[in-house]
Amino acid sequence: MELKVAKRYLGEITSDARRYFKDDYSQYFIHDLEYHSENSEEKFESLLIKQAIAYLEQIHFLVETLEKPIRATGRIYHNENGRYEIQGTNIEFTCGNRFEIWDDDREMFVRTKMLHSGRRYYAVGFGRDEDITGKLVRVR
């Protein structure tokens, strides 16, 4: 199957789920799921339902990422605030921001997010002590 056909297919099969996740109904659904705690079968089923919703949310996020255009690409550096920023833009990364970073070993962009160790910002998957200054990054 061609890549663009697969992307279109994923978009079609997740179209109904989009409405569900955009309204943030899933969080309400998961937290307010009622079952009889003394009934082991209901406890088991509620666990499976919660896991299924979590997987659907992951699928929704992945498809949404596939459909978003790339807004900016450039080298990352530390700005005067001590945060990472894409050079030539005003796009600054703080804790939790998602972006894609070039991985030389894999020869491709990989998804990551910015976190803070208490001392400095770092990209998840690249190690808390690895300085990513100068790496190629992009945001959607």
Backbone as CSV, one residue per row, in Angstrom:
resi,resn,N_x,N_y,N_z,CA_x,CA_y,CA_z,C_x,C_y,C_z
1,MET,0.852,-1.174,0.000,0.000,0.000,0.000,0.898,1.237,0.000
2,GLU,0.575,2.188,-0.850,1.342,3.430,-0.907,1.149,4.231,0.376
3,LEU,2.174,4.988,0.721,2.148,5.786,1.945,0.968,6.750,1.969
4,LYS,0.731,7.469,0.875,-0.370,8.447,0.886,-1.730,7.763,0.961
5,VAL,-1.853,6.558,0.412,-3.102,5.798,0.520,-3.311,5.369,1.973
6,ALA,-2.251,4.916,2.617,-2.339,4.512,4.026,-2.734,5.691,4.909
7,LYS,-2.157,6.875,4.654,-2.507,8.071,5.438,-3.981,8.424,5.254
8,ARG,-4.461,8.361,4.007,-5.871,8.679,3.741,-6.778,7.665,4.439
9,TYR,-6.404,6.398,4.361,-7.185,5.335,4.990,-7.265,5.545,6.500
10,LEU,-6.145,5.840,7.130,-6.142,6.100,8.575,-7.032,7.284,8.921
11,GLY,-6.972,8.328,8.109,-7.821,9.494,8.335,-9.295,9.150,8.272
12,GLU,-9.661,8.294,7.324,-11.064,7.898,7.171,-11.552,7.056,8.343
13,ILE,-10.747,6.096,8.768,-11.226,5.206,9.837,-11.220,5.872,11.206
14,THR,-10.531,6.973,11.342,-10.515,7.655,12.641,-11.393,8.901,12.660
15,SER,-12.121,9.162,11.570,-12.906,10.398,11.509,-13.977,10.467,12.598
16,ASP,-14.625,9.367,12.922,-15.640,9.376,13.981,-15.016,9.625,15.350
17,ALA,-13.829,9.097,15.557,-13.158,9.263,16.850,-12.729,10.709,17.081
18,ARG,-12.500,11.461,16.013,-12.043,12.851,16.154,-13.006,13.686,16.992
19,ARG,-14.280,13.559,16.703,-15.294,14.329,17.430,-15.241,13.979,18.917
20,TYR,-15.085,12.724,19.200,-15.042,12.227,20.567,-13.857,12.813,21.334
21,PHE,-12.686,12.844,20.722,-11.487,13.311,21.411,-11.369,14.833,21.424
22,LYS,-11.901,15.507,20.418,-11.834,16.972,20.402,-12.645,17.575,21.540
23,ASP,-13.734,16.922,21.895,-14.576,17.427,22.985,-14.040,17.027,24.352
24,ASP,-12.921,16.321,24.379,-12.304,15.840,25.610,-13.267,14.965,26.417
25,TYR,-14.191,14.354,25.704,-15.163,13.485,26.351,-14.493,12.246,26.927
26,SER,-13.390,11.829,26.318,-12.738,10.595,26.758,-12.293,10.668,28.210
27,GLN,-11.793,11.822,28.645,-11.352,11.954,30.036,-12.532,11.820,30.996
28,TYR,-13.657,12.438,30.643,-14.867,12.314,31.449,-15.308,10.852,31.484
29,PHE,-15.285,10.223,30.330,-15.727,8.845,30.186,-14.890,7.903,31.052
30,ILE,-13.585,8.053,30.999,-12.687,7.170,31.747,-12.829,7.369,33.253
31,HIS,-12.872,8.612,33.699,-12.880,8.882,35.137,-14.230,8.613,35.787
32,ASP,-15.306,8.710,35.018,-16.632,8.521,35.589,-17.271,7.191,35.198
33,LEU,-16.466,6.247,34.799,-16.972,4.934,34.425,-17.473,4.226,35.689
34,GLU,-18.744,3.870,35.684,-19.349,3.245,36.863,-19.388,1.729,36.711
35,TYR,-19.000,1.050,37.752,-19.071,-0.411,37.789,-19.128,-0.834,39.252
36,HIS,-19.529,-2.074,39.464,-19.601,-2.608,40.823,-18.227,-3.143,41.204
37,SER,-17.592,-2.485,42.161,-16.217,-2.840,42.528,-16.098,-4.237,43.139
38,GLU,-17.207,-4.776,43.643,-17.143,-6.119,44.215,-17.314,-7.198,43.137
39,ASN,-17.673,-6.793,41.927,-17.856,-7.730,40.823,-16.563,-7.792,40.010
40,SER,-15.857,-8.908,40.107,-14.545,-9.021,39.460,-14.634,-8.907,37.938
41,GLU,-15.711,-9.400,37.345,-15.856,-9.312,35.886,-16.046,-7.855,35.447
42,GLU,-16.829,-7.095,36.190,-17.015,-5.679,35.859,-15.720,-4.895,36.050
43,LYS,-14.961,-5.238,37.080,-13.663,-4.580,37.276,-12.749,-4.849,36.085
44,PHE,-12.730,-6.113,35.651,-11.904,-6.504,34.508,-12.348,-5.764,33.244
45,GLU,-13.657,-5.740,32.985,-14.171,-5.067,31.793,-13.894,-3.566,31.828
46,SER,-14.010,-2.961,33.000,-13.734,-1.520,33.092,-12.264,-1.232,32.793
47,LEU,-11.385,-2.122,33.235,-9.961,-1.967,32.933,-9.720,-2.051,31.427
48,LEU,-10.337,-3.036,30.765,-10.176,-3.180,29.316,-10.724,-1.969,28.569
49,ILE,-11.850,-1.446,29.018,-12.431,-0.257,28.377,-11.485,0.926,28.516
50,LYS,-10.940,1.122,29.700,-10.000,2.228,29.909,-8.755,2.068,29.039
51,GLN,-8.256,0.842,28.925,-7.087,0.599,28.077,-7.415,0.852,26.608
52,ALA,-8.600,0.420,26.168,-9.009,0.634,24.777,-9.118,2.123,24.470
53,ILE,-9.691,2.899,25.392,-9.797,4.349,25.200,-8.405,4.965,25.114
54,ALA,-7.490,4.520,25.955,-6.121,5.051,25.922,-5.457,4.751,24.575
55,TYR,-5.646,3.548,24.048,-5.078,3.206,22.738,-5.716,4.049,21.633
56,LEU,-7.029,4.235,21.705,-7.705,5.069,20.701,-7.185,6.502,20.739
57,GLU,-6.917,7.008,21.939,-6.349,8.354,22.052,-4.970,8.419,21.412
58,GLN,-4.166,7.376,21.597,-2.842,7.340,20.967,-2.971,7.324,19.451
59,ILE,-3.892,6.516,18.930,-4.111,6.459,17.487,-4.555,7.822,16.979
60,HIS,-5.477,8.444,17.698,-5.954,9.777,17.314,-4.788,10.766,17.248
61,PHE,-3.933,10.761,18.244,-2.793,11.678,18.275,-1.846,11.419,17.101
62,LEU,-1.570,10.150,16.808,-0.662,9.813,15.708,-1.219,10.262,14.360
63,VAL,-2.506,10.004,14.127,-3.127,10.408,12.861,-3.161,11.927,12.756
64,GLU,-3.476,12.587,13.855,-3.486,14.053,13.869,-2.097,14.602,13.521
65,THR,-1.055,13.983,14.045,0.317,14.397,13.744,0.629,14.201,12.266
66,LEU,0.209,13.075,11.699,0.433,12.813,10.276,-0.200,13.883,9.391
67,GLU,-1.349,14.394,9.820,-2.096,15.341,8.996,-1.642,16.788,9.156
68,LYS,-0.930,17.093,10.212,-0.489,18.473,10.434,0.667,18.821,9.504
69,PRO,0.628,20.009,8.918,1.769,20.434,8.098,2.945,20.837,8.988
70,ILE,4.124,20.770,8.438,5.319,21.209,9.161,5.335,22.734,9.133
71,ARG,5.328,23.362,10.320,5.297,24.831,10.434,6.666,25.453,10.316
72,ALA,7.666,24.798,10.878,9.016,25.376,10.880,10.052,24.272,11.007
73,THR,11.181,24.487,10.350,12.327,23.585,10.436,13.569,24.438,10.604
74,GLY,14.471,24.031,11.465,15.709,24.780,11.644,16.583,24.172,12.726
75,ARG,17.692,24.827,12.971,18.627,24.383,14.012,18.153,24.912,15.359
76,ILE,18.386,24.123,16.385,17.944,24.488,17.727,19.126,25.060,18.514
77,TYR,18.840,26.051,19.341,19.890,26.655,20.171,19.277,27.140,21.476
78,HIS,20.143,27.473,22.442,19.687,28.059,23.708,19.508,29.559,23.516
79,ASN,18.344,30.064,23.892,18.126,31.509,23.806,18.482,32.176,25.138
80,GLU,18.236,33.471,25.218,18.608,34.228,26.422,17.806,33.826,27.660
81,ASN,16.672,33.131,27.465,15.865,32.651,28.595,16.347,31.300,29.124
82,GLY,17.373,30.737,28.480,17.866,29.430,28.893,17.060,28.282,28.322
83,ARG,16.172,28.609,27.386,15.341,27.591,26.749,15.837,27.351,25.332
84,TYR,15.436,26.208,24.796,15.760,25.929,23.403,14.784,26.679,22.498
85,GLU,15.289,27.084,21.340,14.488,27.807,20.358,14.980,27.420,18.970
86,ILE,14.065,27.442,17.996,14.474,27.195,16.612,15.045,28.492,16.063
87,GLN,16.263,28.414,15.579,16.971,29.589,15.070,16.161,30.257,13.958
88,GLY,16.063,31.586,14.053,15.356,32.355,13.042,13.853,32.391,13.210
89,THR,13.369,31.857,14.313,11.926,31.867,14.591,11.722,32.370,16.013
90,ASN,10.494,32.514,16.396,10.160,32.817,17.789,9.591,31.580,18.473
91,ILE,9.908,30.419,17.948,9.380,29.174,18.503,10.323,28.685,19.592
92,GLU,9.837,28.823,20.827,10.608,28.473,22.016,9.990,27.224,22.637
93,PHE,10.827,26.333,23.131,10.347,25.086,23.714,10.399,25.138,25.235
94,THR,9.285,24.776,25.848,9.226,24.627,27.298,8.768,23.202,27.596
95,CYS,8.662,22.897,28.846,8.329,21.551,29.295,7.024,21.048,28.656
96,GLY,7.105,19.888,28.029,5.929,19.270,27.429,5.743,19.541,25.956
97,ASN,6.462,20.532,25.396,6.323,20.824,23.970,6.825,19.654,23.139
98,ARG,6.036,19.284,22.153,6.403,18.188,21.254,7.026,18.749,19.991
99,PHE,7.999,18.018,19.469,8.656,18.407,18.228,9.336,17.181,17.646
100,GLU,9.919,17.358,16.488,10.639,16.273,15.833,12.095,16.689,15.708
101,ILE,12.994,15.747,15.944,14.425,16.036,15.926,15.123,15.003,15.045
102,TRP,16.106,15.476,14.295,16.842,14.576,13.406,17.727,13.652,14.228
103,ASP,17.598,12.355,13.954,18.408,11.337,14.614,19.413,10.824,13.586
104,ASP,20.687,11.162,13.776,21.732,10.773,12.822,21.847,9.259,12.676
105,ASP,21.702,8.526,13.774,21.840,7.069,13.724,20.742,6.419,12.879
106,ARG,19.539,6.935,12.989,18.407,6.354,12.261,18.175,7.024,10.907
107,GLU,18.850,8.153,10.686,18.732,8.928,9.453,17.285,9.303,9.152
108,MET,16.636,9.862,10.174,15.245,10.299,10.037,14.876,11.188,11.221
109,PHE,13.777,11.917,11.068,13.240,12.672,12.192,12.518,11.706,13.123
110,VAL,12.599,11.964,14.425,11.867,11.188,15.424,11.090,12.153,16.316
111,ARG,9.921,11.694,16.760,9.104,12.524,17.647,9.698,12.516,19.042
112,THR,9.629,13.655,19.700,10.107,13.757,21.073,9.343,14.881,21.754
113,LYS,9.656,15.109,22.994,9.111,16.272,23.689,10.177,16.821,24.612
114,MET,10.020,18.077,24.945,10.967,18.767,25.808,10.553,18.558,27.262
115,LEU,11.524,18.240,28.094,11.305,18.145,29.538,12.402,18.929,30.248
116,HIS,12.217,19.112,31.546,13.203,19.847,32.343,13.649,18.962,33.497
117,SER,14.949,18.873,33.696,15.509,17.986,34.723,15.606,18.644,36.094
118,GLY,15.276,19.928,36.161,15.515,20.684,37.387,16.727,21.578,37.221
119,ARG,17.585,21.205,36.282,18.779,22.006,35.961,18.699,22.597,34.558
120,ARG,18.188,21.781,33.628,18.183,22.222,32.242,17.115,21.482,31.442
121,TYR,16.818,22.013,30.260,15.879,21.362,29.354,16.593,20.270,28.566
122,TYR,15.840,19.227,28.209,16.404,18.144,27.402,15.301,17.507,26.561
123,ALA,15.714,16.824,25.496,14.786,16.116,24.615,14.689,14.664,25.067
124,VAL,13.465,14.211,25.305,13.234,12.833,25.727,13.803,11.893,24.662
125,GLY,14.515,10.882,25.107,15.104,9.911,24.199,16.541,10.230,23.819
126,PHE,16.989,11.442,24.140,18.367,11.822,23.838,19.199,11.944,25.108
127,GLY,18.590,11.720,26.242,19.319,11.748,27.505,19.301,13.118,28.150
128,ARG,19.214,13.115,29.460,19.135,14.367,30.223,20.382,15.219,30.086
129,ASP,21.515,14.583,29.860,22.771,15.325,29.814,23.235,15.656,28.406
130,GLU,22.503,15.207,27.392,22.931,15.486,26.018,22.448,16.862,25.569
131,ASP,23.380,17.675,25.144,23.065,18.999,24.615,22.650,18.835,23.159
132,ILE,21.458,19.281,22.824,20.966,19.129,21.457,21.177,20.392,20.626
133,THR,21.937,21.338,21.162,22.222,22.572,20.432,22.797,22.245,19.059
134,GLY,22.250,22.894,18.039,22.723,22.709,16.672,22.022,21.605,15.908
135,LYS,21.230,20.784,16.600,20.518,19.700,15.912,19.384,20.280,15.068
136,LEU,19.049,19.562,14.012,17.946,19.944,13.138,16.639,19.492,13.778
137,VAL,15.684,20.416,13.894,14.384,20.108,14.485,13.284,20.696,13.611
138,ARG,12.089,20.217,13.843,10.926,20.785,13.161,9.704,20.660,14.058
139,VAL,8.739,21.526,13.813,7.481,21.505,14.564,6.327,21.490,13.580
140,ARG,5.265,20.881,14.022,4.040,20.825,13.209,3.008,21.727,13.817
